[in-house]
Amino acid sequence: MFVFVCAGCGVELTAPLSQVALPVHAHQKYGNGTQLPALMEPGTFAVDPEPWGPPWRTREEIDSNEAAARGVYAPVHALSDGAPGAIVIAPGDARRTVLIPDDRAGGYCCGLDGADGPNVACVECALPVASRIDDCSLWQSMWLAPNAVRRRSLDGVDAAPLSWTDLMAEGKSTAPFEPIAGRGSRVGAGHWSNYGWSWSPRWEAAAGRVLAHLLVASEGRPVIVPGGVVAEVFQRALDTLLPAGPPARRAVLAGPGQPSPRRGTDVVLVPTHPQTGEIWAPADSAAYPVPLPFGVWLWMVSPERDVPVPASGSLPDGVLRDDFDTPALLPGRLFRADWGVFRHTLVRLPAVREPWLRELLDSLGRHRLAGVFERRIRRRSPCRVAREAVGADWLGH
């Protein structure tokens, strides 16, 4: 366990925390006025190894060799020149901090977006220490500035990460759909789908990363994935993006508790450890491993058939009954992967420099295919247009 302390005065700024892997959807922008929950579970933190936050450098200011040295192999709208190693926590785990009452406390319309740099200070010495994010369409979070805090280990022995067997026994899967509401609205207002149920933003983000890896693994050939929810999530996009005709490469689900991939399997969809970020690797297999968040992978291998949702009755508006006997209604549209996460992943895979893949990426950047990628654009207030003109909201994350 750790706490983070102010680099200026040493006061503790967080509750005791355990480290977990950075969520795939950490920098996701979702919807237009949608209300998202906290990014991190209480009592946890994650570290972003890449620079994050202002100042930004636009595409014209970034030399391709410099970008490649930073692990970016195709042009992006902008790259952060901030310090790497930002630490993200749940807002409720912050201690002895206060908002900075100036222009940096601004956002789009419903809250704070952190686009201007740290907007939270240490209450003791007033050192800017973090960026609070709670605006609409962004995951609520607190990003500690790596050059303004220090990590302090607490007395005692840290618990070892759970084994794959323990993770399977816990059975914490992530459902592919969930209630989504706009700011100021109640769940059940019909936002995007019947009764407020939408495809999960977590699944759309995970699919964006997976789809980038599947394109690389395809080597320009068709890819066939398993049926059921896996096919519903990926097959339509793969059939649209990849050519028909050449012999297809086959992808299978693999991981703890699953049969070993057959000899000759081309691609395996495998889980990442939620605490360490380790990718599960099958023994004696040359297949290309495609990482899935553990909760998403677990649902794919063991889907729950009838996910209950609260049933409404004669109670007042905004009050949900506590009987859960109504099956969940499926979202009212086909699944689409998150464009931002897809692009962020693909430009960081060296294979994107191959001509066919670079051409595909460039064409998608100009003409994104309707129904394949989900990229919902947040409304922009006039005061943000100047910043976005130089790419702050179209960064490579």
N, C-alpha and C positions, 0 to 999 in steps of 0.2 A: 504494500500500500504506500501511496505517496500523497503529499500535499504540495501545492505550489505556493511559493512565497514571493513577495515583492522584492525585486532586485535592488530597490532603493532603500527600503527600511527594514526588510525582513519579516513583515507581518504576514501571517497566513492568509491567503486569498481564496482557498478552496477547502471543501470538505475532504476527508480521506478518499482517495480514488485508486482504482485499479485500471491498468492499461488494457485496451482492447484494440482490435484492428480498425483502421479508418473505414467508415462505411462507404460503399460505392456511391451513394447518393449525397455525399457530404457537401458538394457544391452545386447540387441540382437546383434549377429554377423551374417551378412547377405551377402551371395554371395562370389565371388572371384574377387576382383577388382571392385566391384559395388560402385556407387556413391550415397550415401544417403543424404537426406536433414537434416536440423536442427531438433533435437529431440523435442525442446520446441518451443511453439509459442512465438513471441516477447512479452515482457512485463510480462512474467510468470516465476515462479520457482516452483520446486517440491523438496521434501526432501525424501531421501532414508533412511528408519529407520534402515536398516541393515548395518553392516560394509561393506565398499567398498574400494578396492584398496590395494596396498602392505602395510605391509608384508603379505605373504601368508603362510598358514600352510597346509602341505600335509595330505592325508588321514591317513598315518601312525602316524602322530603327533597329531591327533584329537581323544580324548577319546569319546566314544559313549555317555556317560552321559553328558559330556560337550557340545557335539553337540546338544543333545536333549534339554538342558537348553537354547540353543540359537535358538530353534525352528526348528532344522534339525533332522529328524527322520530316515534317511537312509544315508549310506555312500556317500560322494561326493569326487571328486578328490582333492579339496582344499577349504579352507575357509579363508576369509580375516580376518586379525587381525588389520585392520585399524579402525579408529574411526567411529562409526555409525553417521548417520545424515548428510551425504554429501548433498550439495545443488546443483541442476543442473539448469542451465540457458541456454538460447540461446547465442552462442558466440557473437552475435552482441549487446547484452545487457551488456557486460563487459565494464568497464571504468577504466582508469589509471592503466592498467596492461601491463606487457611486458613478452615475452617469455624468459625463462632461457636458455642461450646458452651453454648447456653442454650435456652429454650423455642422460639426461632425456628428451631431446627434440626429441628423436628418435621415430621411428614407424616401420611399416612393410616395406612399399615401397612408399606410396603416401602421407603420412602425419604423424600426431602425434596420438599415441594410448593411452597415459597416463599410460602405464603399469609399469613405473618406479617411479610413484609418482608425486607430483606436478611439473609441467613444466612451470608454469606461476607465476610471482612475482609481488608484489606491486611496482609500479614505484617510489614511494616516499621513502620507507624504505627497499626494496629488500626482504621482507619476502615472502617465497613461499606460495601462497594463493590458487592455483587452478590447475586443470589438464585440459588442452585443448585437445579435441579429435576431429580429423577430417580426420583420415586415411580411406582408402577404406574399405568398408563393415561394417563401424561403423557409428552410428548416430552422426552427428556433435553436439558437446555440450561442455559446460564448467562446470566442477564440482568443486565447491568451497569447500575447506577443512574446515570441521566444527570447528576445533580447531584453524583456522587461520583467521576466519571472525566472525563478530557479526552482528545480525539483528537489524536494527533500524527502528522503526515505524515512518512514516511520519505524519505530522499534518493532521487532517481531519478524517472523519468516513469512515471505509472501507465499500464498497458496500456488501450487503448480497449476499450469493450464489444464483444463479438463482433457481427458483422452478422447479419441474419436468414439470409443465405446460409451463413455459417459455422456457425450453429446447426443448420441443416438438414443440413449436411455431417457435423457431429458425431453427429447422430442419437441423442441421449440422451433416449429416451422413457421414460415411467413405466408399467409394466405395471399392469393393473387388478386384479390379485390377487397376493398375496404370503403367505409363511408368517408366521403370527402365533402366538405362544406366551405362556403365562402365566408369572408369576414362578416360577422354580425348575423349570420344565418344559422339556423339549427340544422343538425344532421337530419336528413329526411326531407330536404327542400327540393329534391329533384335536381341536384347539381350534377350535370353531365350524364346522369343515368337515373334509372328508376330508384326512387327512395334514397337518393344521395350516394348510391354505391357506384364506385368507379374501379377501373383497373388500378392496382396498387402503384403509387409512385416508386416504391422500392423495387417492384418487379420491372417497371419500365426502365429504371436506371440500370438494374442488373442486366436486362436484355440488351441495353446499349453497349455495355462492355462485352458481353458474350458475343454479340453479333460482329463486333470488330474482330475478335479472335477467330470466329468462324470464317470470316472472309479470308483472313491470312491462312488459316488451316486448309481452306478450299483449294489453294493454288490455282484459282481461276476455274475450277470445275464445280459442277452441282454438288450440293451437300444434302443428304437426307438424314433427318433427325427422327427420334422415336415418335410414335403417335401420341395421342392424347393431348394433355396440356402443353407438352414440349413442342409438338407440332403446331399447336394453335399459336404459340408465342413466336416461334422462329421460322417455320417452313414457308409461310407466305412471303416474308421478307427475303429469305434466301432465294426462293424461286424468282423473285423480282430482280434481285441484284446480280445474280450469277447466271452465266449463259447455260442454255440447255444443250444437250448433245454429248459432251465428253462423258466418259465413265464417271459415275457419281462416287464421291467419298461419303462414307457412312459414319455418323456420330452416334454414340451410345452413352447412357448414363452409367457412371462408375463411381465407386466410393465405398466407404465402410458399410459392411453388411450386404453389398451387392455382389453378384457373380463377377468373377474376373473377366475382363474383356477378352473376347475371342481373338485368336491369332489373326492378324491382318486387319484389325480394327484401325481406322484412320484417325478418329477424333474421339476423345472422351470428355464428357461434361462432368466435372468433379467439383466437390465442395472446397471452400476455403475455411480455415479454422477461424471462428469468430473472435477469438482472443489473440491469436498470434499472427493471423493472416497467412499461415502456411497453407500451401496448395496440396491437397491429397494427391499422392502419386501412386498409380498402380505398379505393382512389381513386374519387372520383365516385359514392359510394354513400350513400344516406340511411338505410340499414338500421341497426337498433339493434345496436351491438356488445356481445356478451356475452363477458367475458374467461375464458379457460381457462389454467391453468398450462401452460407450453410442453410439458413432458414428457407431460402428459395429452392435450393437443391433438395432439401428434405421433403418439401411439399411435392416436388416433381416425382420423387421416388415413392412417396406414400401420401397421395392426395387424400384430403378429407372430403368425403362425398357430399355431405349435407352440412354446410356451415350455417349455424343459426344466426339470426339477427333479431333484435328486439321487435316485438309486435306492438303496433299502436292500437289504442282502443278509445275509450271514452275519457281518458285522462286529459288534463289541460295540454295545450300546445307546448312543445319543448320538453315534456315529461315522457320518459320511455318506461314501458312495463318491464317487470323483471322475469317474465316468462319468455323463454327462448325457444319457441317451438315453430317458428316460421322460417322456412329455408331461405337462404340469401338469394336475391335476384341478381342474375348476371348483368354485367355492364352492357349498356345499349350500343356498343360499337366494337369493332374488331381491335385486337391488341396492337399497340404500336410501341416501338422501342424509343427511348429517350435520345434525341439527336445530339444534345450537348455531351452526354456521357459517351456516346458512340464516337463522336469526333475526338474528344479528349483522349480516349483510349487508342484509337487508330493512329493518330499522329505520333504517338509515343511507342509504336511498334516498328522496329527497323524495316520490316517487310513493306511498309507503306511506300518506300522508295522504289519498289518495283513498278515499272511503267503502267501495267494494267490496273494496279490497285490505286496508284496516284491519279490516274485518269478517272477512275470511278469516284474517288473522293472529290476531285475537283468538279465533276459533273453533278454530284450530289449537293455540293456547296452552292452551286448556281441554281439547280432545279431539284429541290428535294421532292421525292416522290410522295404524292398524297397517299395517306393510309399506311405508309411503311414506318415513318418516324413521327414521333410526337414532339413538337417544339412549340409550347404555348408561350406567347409573348406577353410579358407584363405591360400594363399601361405605363406610359412614361409621363411624368410631370415635366413642364417646361424647364424647370431648374436642373433636370438631369440630362437634357439633350446634348449639351456641350460635352459633358464627360463621356457619354456614350459615343459621340462622334469620333473619339480617339480610342474607342475600343474597351473601355473599362467594363462594360456589361457584355462584351462578346469575346471574353478571354478564352484562352485555351483550356480552361478547366471545364 
